[in-house]
Structures are given as C-alpha cells and as structure tokens.
Amino acid sequence: MDSTFWVGISFCLFLLLLVYKKVPGIVNNVLEGKIKEIKNKIEDAENLKKESNHLLGKYQKQLEESKKECEEILQRASKVNENENSAMEEKMNSMMALKEKNINEKVNQAKNGAIKEMKKIATIIAVESAKKIITQTIDKEKIDSINYSSIQENLESLKKDI
C-alpha cells in the first residue's frame, strides 16, 4: 500500500471527523452571522443615507427660505432708504426755498432802505440848493418877508419823514 492511499484514507477520516463534530454547521452559522451582520450594516447605511438625504432636503429648503427672507429684508430696507432719501430731499428743498425767500426779503429790504436813503439825501440836497438859491437871488428884505422859519420847519419835517 502506498502512501497516497493512506493520505486519501486519512483525508476521508478527517472529513468524517469534521462532519461528526458538526464543523460545517458551525462554519455555516458563522458565515450566516457574518452575512446578517453585513446586511444589518448595509440596512443601517441605507437608513443613514435616507436620513441624511431627508436632512439635506430640509436644510436646503431652510436655506432657500432664508435666502427669500434675506431678499425681502433687503427690498424693505431699500424702500425705507428711498423713502428716507425722498423725505430728506423734500426737507432740504423746503429749507432751501425758505432760505431763498428770506434772502429775497433781505435784498428787498436793503433795496427799499437804499431807495429811502437816496430819496432823503436827494430831498436834503434839493432843499439846501433851493435855500441857497433863494438866499442868493432874493434880497434880504424879501427874505424877511417870506416866512423863513416856515421853510426851516418844512425842512426838518421832511428830514424826519424820510
């Protein structure tokens, strides 16, 4: 009997021993446990993927809402800014109109004052010139006959009125 025969017999005995000790069932149970563990991990990964996709959608929706809200806030702020600008512009225009009116009134007052002063000076010059002409051309006796004091009173009243 040669050695290969004994190797074949020992191999068969080894296989029978393994079957007798239920090693294939144990190996099968271990493999099934590993398969179940892998399936559970795959299911957990799928559940996590679904949950993460759900959260991603939720946060993307919140982001879109936040962007819309931000745009609304910016639009309201620009409207408020435009309203404030127009109010300030109106206020500035009214102030400028009031200042222009005040300046025109001051100019008119100065103009009227200058005209009154010119009239006063012209009247004084005319009265003084008339007085001088009268005193030079009329005799002293005629001057006395004219009520000189009356002229003086008229001159004083003219100076006061002007």
Secondary structure, DSSP 4 states (H G I P E B T S, - for coil): --HHHHHHHHHHHHHHHHHHTTHHHHHHHHHHHHHHHHHHHHHHHHHHHHHHHHHHHHHHHHHHHHHHHHHHHHHHHHHHHHHHHHHHHHHHHHHHHHHHHHHHHHHHHHHHHHHHHHHHHHHHHHHHHHHHHHHHHS-HHHHHHS-HHHHHHHHHHHHHH-
